[in-house]
Amino acid sequence: MPQGESGEEVKRPGRKVCSASTLSLVNEASNTLRATSFIHVNLDAVVHNVRILKGLAGPKTEILGVVKGGAYGSGMMPVVKVLLEEGVKELCVATVSEGVYLRQHNITVPITVLGNLVECEVEDVKRHHLIPSLSWTQPFTSYDKENLVYPVKLFIDLIGMSRYGVQPQDLSDLIHSLDQLEVTIFSLYTHFQSGITEREKNKRQLDLFLEATEPYLSRPLTRHAAATTGCVQGLGTDLDFIRPGGAITGLSSGNDFQDVDEFQQCTFRPAMSVVAKPSFHKLLPPGRGIGYNSTYETQQSEWIANLTTGWSDGIARHLSNNGAVRSIKTGELCPIVGTVSMDSITVRLSGAPDPDDGYLVISDDFHNTTSAVGLARRLKASVYEIPGNCSTRLPRVYSRGGKITHIFPSLSYTC
C-alpha cells in the first residue's frame, strides 16, 4: 500500500496532478472491488477541515456537525466517526429518519433534526431521544404535557429564506406556550440567507437574531447561526456552536469564483472524488457517431474510452459534449463526447490508455472543469448537488494516510 498523503500541488490554481501513490491506491481499490468506477473519500481531508473549523470558531464555541444527506454525499457513518474522534459533541440531520439511523448505529451524542417537527414524527423523536426543531406548537396539540418531556430547538426566521421558522414578533408567544406545556427549550438558532460574498446582508440578519434572542439569555439555552457560509465570513462564530455541513467535507457553499476564492483561503480540502478506469477503449476512424443519437462525430482517428458511470450514478446528462474527465497520471483533460447515458460516459483520449490509467470524473479539488465547484458552475447547480446526487450503485472507498480503511461494494452502502 502507498504511504503518505496524495496529491502534489502545481502552480495553476485549483489544478492538481496526483502522485503515484494516488494511482496505486486507485488501482488497489479497483482490484479489491472488482469494479472500474467508485467514489473515493479521503478522510484525512475531513480531519483537516474539522481542525480548520475549530480555528475559525471562538475559544468557547463547539461544533454542531451537520451530516444530513449522507454527510453531503461523502457517507454518513465514516464522516461521523471522524467527527466524534475529533471531539465534535453534537450532530445535526435534516430528517427524523436520519437521526434514527444514527441511533441504530450506536451514536449516542445529542442529535438535532432541522426543519420543522410534524405530529407524525413525535413518537420517533421521543423514542430515539432526538432534538427536534420547532416553528409552532401544532405538533403537540394531540399530546398531554406529561408526554412532552424532551427538549426542542426553535428556528427563528428573520430576513432569511422564509421556509421554516417562527417570526421574531411571535417568538415570545411561542416560548410562553412551550413553557405552559413544560417543554424544555434547548436552543435558539437561525440560518443565513445570503452567500459568502454578501457579508453585510448576513451581518444584518445576525444582528436581528442577537436582538431577538437577547431577552432569553438568562435561560440555560444555547444559540447558533453560523453554518459553512457564516464560518467563512466570521459571523456568529463566537456563539455557543457553529453549524458547518459542506465545509466538513471541503464543499464550498457557493460556486462563483469569489465565493470559492474566499472559501479556499480558509484552506478547506475537498474530500470526495469519483474515480473511473476505462472498461473498454478503441481507435475509431473519422465520421463515426458516438452515443445515443450520435451527438458527437469523430473528426479524425480518435481514441474513445468507456467509463462505467452515468446519469444513474449522478453524472449529469447536461455534461454530454460539455464536460471532461481528468487523467490521474498526467492531469490531462479528456472531453466527454456523446451523450451521457444511464450507465456510462464516453471520453476522447489522446492515445491508448495504459492498464493502470485512472480518471477523475469528479475531482477532490477546486478545478474549474472537474471539481464539484467547477461542475456546479457549469451546470448552474448547487455545489452540494454534485456529490449529493451520487447513487449507492457506485462503490465507496475510504482512506486515511494513503491507506484504504473501508470499502462498501455497490449497493451495500445505505447512508
N, C-alpha and C positions, 0 to 999 in steps of 0.2 A: 504493500500500500504506500501511496505517496505521503510525504511528511510536509508539515508547514502549511501556511495559508496560500491559497491560489490567487493568481491574478497579478500581472505586472503592469502598473500604470504607465501609459505613454503620454506624450506632451499634449496631444489633441484632447480637449475637454470632453469628458463623458465616454471616451473611447478606451477599450481595454483589450489588449492581446493577452490571452491566457497562457499560463505556463504549462510546461509538460506535465506537471503534477495534476493539473486540472484535467487534461486529456486522459491521463492514466485513470483518474477517478471515474470519469465518464465511461471509459471502456470497461472498467471493472463492474460498474453498476449495470451497464447494458448486458454484460455476460451473466451476471448474477440473476438479473430479472428475466433473461431471455427475451428482451424487448428492445426495440430500436429507438423508442422515444419515451421520455419520462420527465417529471418535474424534479428539479434538484433544489433543495432548501439548505443554505449554508447557515447553520445555527450559530457559528462564530459571529456572523453579521448581526444576528438577533442580540447576542450578548453585548456586542459593541454598541448597538443602538440603545439598549436599556441603560447602559452606562452614560451615554451621551445625554439621554433624557434626565437622568439623575443630576447631571451637571447643569442642565437648564432649569431645574426646579429649585425652589428655595430650600434652605437648610433644614426646615421642619416639614417640608412638603413630601407626601408619599405619592406613589404611583398607583393609580387605578387602571390596570391593564385591560384594554378593550380587545377582546378576542372573538368578536362576532364574525359571522360569515367564514368560519374555519380559519380564524386569525387572518382575515383578509386574503384568503386563498392559499396561505402557506401551510395550513394544517393546524388545527386547534391544539391537540394534546402535546405534540413535540414543542410548540411555542410556549404553551402554558408551563410545561416542565422547566424550561429555561427561565421564564419569568419568576417562578417560585424560587428557583435556585439563586436568582439574583436579588432576592429579598422583596419582591413585589408582594404586598399583603392583601390586596383585593383585586377581583376581576370584574369584568363588565361584559354583558352579552346583549343581543338585540331581542331575543325571544325567550320565553319560558322554556321551550324545548331545548334550547342551547344550554340553559342553566341546569336543567335536569340531566342532560348528557354529561356535563362536568361532574355533577354529584354522583352519577352512576360510575364514573371513572375515579372515584375516591378523592375528589377535590373538595377540601373542607373549608377553604378560606371564604370570606364573605363574597357573594356574587350579586351584583346589581343587574337588573333587567331594565334596559332602556325602553323608550316608547311610552305606552300608557296602559296600565293594568285594566283588563276587562273581566267581567264577572266569571266567565267560564274558566279563567286561569287561577282563580283564588285558591282552590284546593291544592293544585300542584305547587303553587308558590309556598303555601304553608307546609306541605308535606316535605318539601325539599329545602326548606329554610333559605329561600331566595329573597332578595330585597327588591320589591317592585317599584317602578316609577308611577307617580300619580299626577293627574291633572284635575281630578274631581273626585267626589265621593261615590259616584254612581256604582262602582263595583261592589260596594258594601251594603247596598240597600236591602239585600236579602239575608243579611247576616246579623246575628246578635253580637253586641260588642264583646261578649265573653270569648267569641271565636276569632277576634281580630287582635291577636297578640304579637304579630310580627312587625318589624319596623318597615317604614316606607321612605322613599325619596320623592321630593317634589321638584318637578321640572318647571322652571319659570320661563315663559315666552315673553321676551322683551321686544326688541326690534329684530327678532330672529326670523325663523323660516315660517312661523305661523302654522306649524303642523300640530304637535302636541304642546302641552304646557298651560299652566294657569297664568292668566294675565296679572300683572302687578297689582292692579286695583282690586283683584279678587283674592289675593294671597291671604290676607288676614282672615277673611271669612272661611277659606278652606282650612286654614290652620285651626281656627276655632272649632269647626265641625269635626276635624280629626281629634282634637282634644276631647270633645264631647264623647267621641267613640272610644277614647282611650287608646288610640293608635299612635305609636311612637314615631316621631318624625326623625329619621336618621340623618338626612342630608337635604340641602337645597342646592340646585345646580341649574346651569343654563348651557347653551351651545352657540358658539359664534356663527353668524351667518356668512360673513364675508371672507374673502381669500387672504392669502399670505401678504400680498402687496397692498391690501386695504386696511392697514393697521388702525387708522383713525376711526373707521366705522366700528371695528371690533372694540376699540378702546371706549367708545361711547356706550356700547352695549354692556361692557364690563362695569362702567361707572353706574349705569342704571341698575345692574344686578347688585352691586355692593350697596347701593342706596336702598333697594327693596328689601334686602336681607338683613340690613344693619339692626332693625328692631328686635331680631331674634337671636342675637349673638350671645345673650345670657343663657340660652338653652344649650344642652350638650349635643350639638349637631355640627356637622361639617359642611363645608362649601367647596364647590369646584366648578370651573368654567373652561379651563384650557384643555382642548383636545390637541391634535397634531398642529393645527394652524396656530393656536394660542401659544404652544410651546416654542415654535419658531419665532413668533412675534414677541415673546416675553410678556404676554398678557395673562394675568391670573395664575402665573406660575408660583406665586408665593402664598396661595390659599392652601387649604388642607390637603388637596390632591391635585395632581394633573391627571388627565384622562386621555392619554395617547392611544391611538389604534394603528393607523397606517404606518406611523413612524417606527413602530416596534419592528416591523419587517422592512423598513427602509423605503416606504412608499410616500412620495410627496402628496400633499392634499390638493395641489394644483398642478396643471400641466403646462402653463405658459412659461416662457423662458425665464422671466424674472422671478416667478414663484419658485421654480426649480432651482434657480441660482441661489436664492436665499436658503432654501432647504438644504442644498448641497453644502453651503457654508457652515452648517451645523455638523458636517462630516457624517451624516447618516449613510448607511450602506445597504442597498437593496439585497435581500436575502434569497429571493426566489428566481429561478430561471427555468425555461423549458428547453430541453436538450433533445436533439434527434440525430440519428445516424442514418445514412441512406439505406433504404430497404431494397432499392433497385436503381440502376443507372444505365444509360445507353447514349450512344452518339447518334443523333438524328440528322438527316440531310435537310437542306433548305426546303421551305414550303410545307413542313409538317405542322399540323394543328395540334395544340396541347389542351387537354382537359375538355370538360363539357362545353359544347358549342364552339369549340376551337377558338376561344377568345384570345389566344396567342398563337402566332405562327413563326416558326424558326426562319431567320433571315439568312442563315448560313449553316454550316455544320455546327451543331451545338450539343454540348453535354447536358443532359437533363436527368435529374435525380428525383426520386420519390422519397418523401419523408412522411412517416405514418402518424401524422397529427393533422386533424381537420377541424371543421367548424363544430363537430360534435364534442371536440375536446376543448373548445373555447377559442379557437383561432378564427378571427372574424372573416366572413366571406368578403367583406369590403377590402381585404388585403389582396384580392385577386388582381394580378398585374399592377399592384400598388404597394408592395412591401418587399421585404428582403429578410433573409436569414444571414447569420454571420459565422464564418469559419472559426472554430475554436483555436485551430492551429495558427492561422495567419491573420485573422481579423478581417479577411476579405468579405465584402457584402455580396451575396448571391441572390439575385432577384427572384421573387415568387412569380412564376409565369403560368398562365392559365388560371382556371377558376379554382379557388379553394373549395374542396369537396368535403363531404361528411367525414371521411376517414383519412385524407391525405392532402398534401400540397406537393406541387412540382416546382423545382427550383433550377435555375440555369447556373451551371458551374463553369469555371474557366478551364477545367480539364477533368480527366477521370479521377474520382476520389480514391484516396488510399483506404485500405481496410479499417484503419483506426481513426479515420476522419469523423469529426462530430461537428454539429452546427447548433448555434443558439437561435432558437425560434423566438424566445423572449429572453433577453439578457439581463443579468443581475448588475446593472449599472445605470447610467443616465444617457446612454447613447441615443442620438436623435432619431434613429431608424428602428432599432431592435429592442430598446428598453421599454418598460411599462409606461414611462412618461412619454417617450417618443411615439409609441403606438397610440397612446391616448390622444396625443396631439394630432396625429394623422387621422384617427378615426372620430375625432370630436367627441371623445368619451371621457369619463372619469378615470383617473389613474387606477383607482381601486377596482374598476371593472375588469381590467386586463387580467390580473391573477385570479380575481373572484369568479370569472367565467370558466376557469379551467375545470373540467369534469373529473369524476372519480375514475374514468376509464384510463386516464394517464397514470401509470405507476408513480410512486413518490419515493425519493431517495433523500435522506437527511445525512449531513456530515458535520463533523467538528474536528478541527485541527487537521484537515485534509483526509480524515478517515471516515468511512461510511459508518453511521451509528444505527440507523433504522432504515428498513425497506418495507414499503407497502405495495404489493403487487396490484395489478389492475383490478379495480372494483372491490378491493379489500379495505380500502380507506373509506371511512364513513363521515368524518367531520374534520 
